[in-house]
Amino acid sequence: MKRNQQSPPHSDQKIKKDFTDTTQDIEEPTSSSAMADKQQSPSNGQEVRKETQLEMTAMSKFPQSPTSINENSASRILSNIQQENSQAIRDMRTHKMSPPVDEDDPDGISSKVSTPPVLQVATASQSDIFKSPDLPTVLELQTGEKFVVNGKFGEGVFGIVYFVRGEDNKDYAAKVIKERDRVYASPEEEAYERIAANPHENLLLLHLKGSLINPPPTCTPKVFITPACGPSLFDVLDKVERYLHSSQSATFSLTDIRKIGKQVAEAMHHLETLEIYHLDLKIDNIVFTEDFAYETKTGSKHTVIKMAGTDVKVIDYGNAKFHPPHGEKQVYKKVQTLVFRAPEVLLGIPHSVKTDVWSMGCMLMQLYTGEEPFVYQSGTSTLEEEQSQFKEVIYTLQVTVPKVLLEQSKLGRKCRLDLTFLEDFEPKEGQGIRKMMRGQEDLQLFQLIDLMFTIDPSYRPTFFEVKDHEFFGKT
């Protein structure tokens, strides 16, 4: 997953090496997903010290290179994964062997390579929890409740996310909001309240919100505390790809894409019923909740990841917005990370529930190919990057923009793009998104993606239609 640029980190459960937020030039603060945060795994139970009757958690790291294990222990490791996963933060262990070619492989990997694939067994755990001497020791709420700080998941434009342990000896993510010139209007708070009133198993819930009596420097007392989750889809792809040749890309198995995609569609449909737009849906903001073990099959071009557990949650409501009151029109705002931004937003047209559908299409393609499907190729300014991004969408999909959409864009007077390139553009038959399809077994996925990448949002499916698509029928 070689990104052309860093996607901005999200605010609840993940971390990145580069915390640059590509959305911070937007007209309003649209991202507490400008926060750098990282999915957290449960602690491994090692007791380091106790402070205010709370346990500090010993955080393990991924080794620089996988540790080999012998062939006789392979079956034992596979059978013990479920029991060992309660210690999810542990060193990665890898087993390699050459299995026979499976012509019935639903992911079409074995049948598409000239040499037998390599099977690897490993566990995804937290590898990047920052520790530094300037970390606060304890976060104490005005209620008297205390959380021991075990590390920092990341820091972004709007806040800092700490890895903490509560008085119940459970692990949490604590996001402390930074002081800023403008008042931080938290869409998360209202989103969490709506979800708490009508929860869904695939949506992250707020553990508690409150005010700190000892906020870190440059921060307000405001804090959001959520349960700790596992690694994100991005984390798993990134960890696998670290050990691949530059010509290789890491992807998820078709079976796992189906299972994960179904849950995401269900969660997003639930947000739709709660009249919430997520507007930051991407693989960084989808986290595993249990059993982080996986195995990989390496072919000539793709290394396919098969997870032991595929239960996920959608997280990070920092970019969330809400449906307008009945009878009122949606106001245009520049939303979404640029590489996941729907074409209507680039054209200056107000977002809708269909805008998140586009982002989910990008997510599915990234799980399938290991790369974002549309990435701007040039630009030294925000406008130039947006221009390049829109061209990339049109040239990759090989589609034209409907006249009605162009008229709507013109009437809205919010679009800053130069659309004259469309006058001479003629789509090339057979050169659209389906050229990325590896085999006929992937046809249903691409039929769904074709629908989700409909340029005109009025013809794009809703999440209700997405979750009931035949691609998800086998889950």
N, C-alpha and C positions, 0 to 999 in steps of 0.2 A: 504494500500500500504506500507507494511513493507519492506523497502529496506535493503538488506544485507550490502550495502555500499552506500555512498552518490554518486549520479551522479553529475558530475561537473556542476556548475551553468552556465547559458549562459549569453551572454554579452549585450543583448539589452533590455530585458523586464522582468527579474525575480530575485528572491532572495532566498537564502537558509540559514539555520542556520549554515551549515558547508560548507565552501568555498574551501575545498580541491579539487583539479583538478586531476582526475585520468588519464588525458592525458598528464600531464606536464612532464612525463618521455619520451615522444615521441621524435623522432630524431630531430625534428625542432619545433618551437613554433606553434602548430597546433590549439591553442584554444584561440581566444579572447572569446570563450565560457568558458574558464577558468574564465571569468568574472562571478561574481555573480550578477545577475540582476533579476528583478522580473517584471511581468506584472503590468502595472499601470492602475488604473481606473480613470475616470474623477473625478474632484473635486466635492465636494458636494455644492459648491457655498458659503460656509461660509467664510466671509472676516475676516481675523485676523489682518493684518496690511498691509500697502502699503509702498513699498520702491522703489525708482527710478521709481515711477508710475506703479509698478507691484504688483499684489495681491499675498499674501501668502495664501496657501491653508491649511485649517484645516483638518488633517487626522484623521479619526475615526478608531477604532480598533474593531475586533471581540471580543465579550464578552467571558469570560472563559467558561460560560455555556449558551446554547440557552435560550432566553427569551420566555416563553410560551405566547400564545395568545388564546382567547377563541374561541369556535366553531363557534359562530355567525359571527365572523370577517373573517373567512377563505375565503368565496367567495369574500368578498370585497378586501382582499389582493391580491387574484389571479387576479381580474379584474383591480386592480390598479398597477400591477407590471410594465406594460409598461410605465405609467406616472412616477412612482417613480424611475425608473431606471436611469433617468437623474441625480439622486443623488446617484450614484452607490456606493460611499464610505459612508456606514452607518452601523449601527449595524445589526447583523443577527437576524432575527425573525423566530421562528419555531412554526408550528402548527402540532399537532399530532392527528390522528384519525384512526379508523380501518375500511377501506373500504371493501366492499364485495369482495370475491375472483373472479377474472376475468379469466375464462378459456381461453379466446382469447388473453391474454396478450402476445404481440409479443416477449417479453423478457423472457417469461417462468418463471417469478418469482412467481406469485400467485399460479400457478398450481404445483409448486415444493416445497411448504412449508406446514407444517401441521397446522400452525396457521396463521391467517390473517396478511398481512404485515402492517407495520406502515408507514403512509404517512407523510412526513415532507416537509414544504415549507420554503425556505430560499433564501438568496441572497449571491452570492460570491462577496466579495469586498476585497480590499487590507487590509491585517492584519499585515504586517511586513514591515513598512517603518521606517528605523532607524533614530532617531534624536539624535544628540549629540552636545555638545558645540563647538566642533572643526570643524563643518561644515562651509564651506565658505558661506557668505551671498548672494553673487551675482557672477555669472560667466559672464564675459564681454568679448565679442569678439573684435578683432582688428578693426572690422567694426563699433564698437560702440554699437552694439545690446547687450542687457542685459537680463539675465535669473535669476530670483530669485530662490534660492535653498530652497526647502521645506522639503527635507529629502534625505536620501541615500538608494537606493535600494540594493546596495551590492558592494563588492570589491573583485577583483580576481587578478590573476597573471598579467594580462596585463592592467588593468585599474580599474577605479571607475565609477559607474553609479549613477548619482544623479537624483532625482525627481525635476523638475524645472518648473517654469511658465514663459512664454514669455511675451513680451510687448503686444501681442495680447490677453493676458489673457487666453491662452490655455496651457494645461499641456503637458510636454515633458519629455523624458528620455535623459539625457546628459551623454555620455560616454567619460571620459577624460582618455587619454592613459598615462600609467605610463612610467617613465624613466627606461630603462633596459640596460644591458651590450651589448646586441645585438640590432641592429636596428629593430624596430617593422615594419615588412612588412605587411601592412594592406590589406588582401584580401577583407575585407568589402568594402573598398572604390571603388574598381573596380566592385564588385558585385552590389553595390548600383547604380553605373553609368550605368551598363548594364540593370538593372531593371528599372531605371528611363527612359531610352530610349525606353523601351518596357514593361510597367507596367502590373501587374496582380492584380486583386482585393484581392487575397488571399496571397499576398506577401507584407511584410513591406517595405515602402518607406522611404528614407532619407529626413528629413525636411531640414537640412543644415549641412554642415561641415565647420570647420573654425579653427582659432587659437585664443587662449585666451591671453589676456594681463595680466591676474592674475591667472595662473594655480595653483592648490593646491600643497602643498609640495610633492615632489617625483614624480610629474607628468610633462609631456611635455605640450606644449600649444595645442596639437592636440585634437580636440573634435568632436564627431559625435552626432547630435541631431535628434531624431526620434519622431514621434507622440506617445503620451501615449496610451497604449492599456489596455485591461482588464486582468483578471487573466488567467493563463495558465491552460491547462488540468491538470497538476500536482497539481497546487494550489487548484483546486476544489476537486480532489481526496483526497488530504492531509487534507483539512478542514473538509470534511465529515468523514474521517476515524478517526479524533481526538476523536470523540464521540462514536466510535464503540467499542464493546467488542473485545478482542484479537482474538477470533475465527472468527470474521467477516471481510470481505473485501469490499471495495467500488469499484463499477464498473459503467460504463456508460451503458445506455440502448442500445439495439441493433439498435433501430431507430437512436439514436444520433451517434453511431459509424458509421453507414452508411452515415449520412449527413456530419459528420466531416471528415471521411476518403475520401469521394469524393472530398471535397475541397482541402485536403492535396495532393491527387493524381494529381489534376488539377494544383496546384501550383508547385509541383515537376516536372511535365511534362513541365511546362513553363520554369523552371530553366534549364531543359534538352535542350530545344530549344535554350536557351541563352548560352549553353555550360558551365554551372556552376554545379559543384558538391557541394551539401550542406555539407554533411559529419558530421553533428551533429543533425540529425533529431531524435527527441524524444519528449515526451509529455511536457517537460519543455519549448520547443521552439515552441509550438503552443498555441496561445492566442486567447481568445474570444474578439470580437470587440464591442459587444453591448448586452444588456439585459442579465445580469449575474445571474438572478433568476433561481432557480432550485427547484425541489421537489425530494424526495427520497422515495423509497419503501423498507422496511426492511424485508427480509425473514430470514430463519434460518441460512443461510451461507453468503448470499450476500446482500448488500444494493445497490440498483440500482438507479443511478442518471439520472434524466430526465431534461435537460436544457430547459428554456423558449426560449432561442435564441441559435442557433448553428453556427452562422457566425464566422469564425476563420481566422487567418493569420499565415503563417509560418514566423518565425523571426530568427535572429542571423546568420549572414553570416561570423562570425569570423573564422570559420574553413573552409570556402569555398576554393575550388581549381577550376582550369579551365581546360577544355579539351585541350590536347596538339595540337599544330599546325598541320595542315593536313600533313600526311606522317610521323609524328614523333610518337614514342611509348610513352605510359604513363610510367613515372618513378615511382618506388615503394616508397611509404611513408607510415609510420604507422599512420593511421587515425582512427577517430571515438572513442567515449567513449567505454571502453572495453566491457561492458555488451550489447552494441548495435553493436559491431564490426562484420562485415561480415566474414564468414569463409575464403574467399580468402585472406583477409588482414592478418588474423592470420597465413595463410600458406605462407606469403611472396610474394603474387601475387599482382600486381598493381590494384588499385581500378578502378572502371568504373561506369557508370550510374546505373548498377545493384546493386552496393554497397549500395546506398541510398534506393533501393527497399527493401533490407533486413532490414534496420533500420525501415522502415515504417511497415513492418510485425511485428517487435517487438512492435512498437507503438500500432498497432491494438490489439495485444494480451494483452497488458497492460491495455488498455481501457476495454477489455472484462473480464479479471481476476483480475485486480488491482495490478498485480505483473509483473516485467520484466520476460519474458519467460526463459531467460538463465542468470544465475548469478553464477560466479565462487564460489566454496565452500571452497577453501583453497589457501594458498600461502603467503610467507613472502617476496617475491621479485616480480618484474614485470614479469619476465619469468615464475615463478611458478603460478602466477595469470592467465597469458595467457594460460598456459598449462591446468589449471583447467577449464578455460572458454571454451576452445575448446572441452574438454571432455564433458562438460555440454551440449554443442550444439549437439554433436553426440549422447549422451545417452538420451537426451530429445526427439530428433526427431527420434531416432532409425533408423538411416540411415548410409550407408557406404560412404566413400569418393571415388569418381570415380578415376580410375587409371590415367586417363589423367590429372586430377587435381594434383595428387601426383607427376607426372612426371614434370608438369609445375612448381610446388613448388621446386622440386629438382634442376631443371635447373636454376631457378632464384637465388638460393643460399642465400635467405634472411630469410628463415624460421629457427627459433631457437627451435621449438617444438620437443619433442620426440614423434614420431608417431608410435612407435612399438606397442602401445596398440591396434592399429587398426588391427593388424595381427590376434588377437584372438577374435575380436569383431564380434558377430553375432546378427543382428537386431531381436528384438522380435516382432512378428506380433501383431498388435492391441495395441501397447504400445507407439505409436508416439504422435504427438501434438494433435491428435483428441481425445485422452482420456480426454482432458480438456473440450470438447464440452458438454454443459448442455442439449441440446435438438435438435431435427431435424430442428427446426426453425432457428438454427444457422449454418446449413450445408453450405449454400453459402459462409458465412464468412470463414469457415474453408477450403473450396475448394480454396478460394483466398489465404489464409495464407499458405496452402500447396505449392502453386506455388511460393510465395514470399520467402519461406524457402527452396527453391531448393539449394542444396549445390554448384553445379556447376553453376557459374553465367551466363555461355553461354546459359543455359536453363531456367534461371530465367526471368520472364516477364519484359518488360520495363514499364515505367510509363504510356505510351500511352495505353498499354494493360491493366494495372492495372485500370486506370480510366474508361475504358470501360467494366470492368468485370460485370457479371450479378448481383453480390452482390450490386453494386451501381445503378442498373437499376431502382430501385423504388424511388430514390431521386428526 
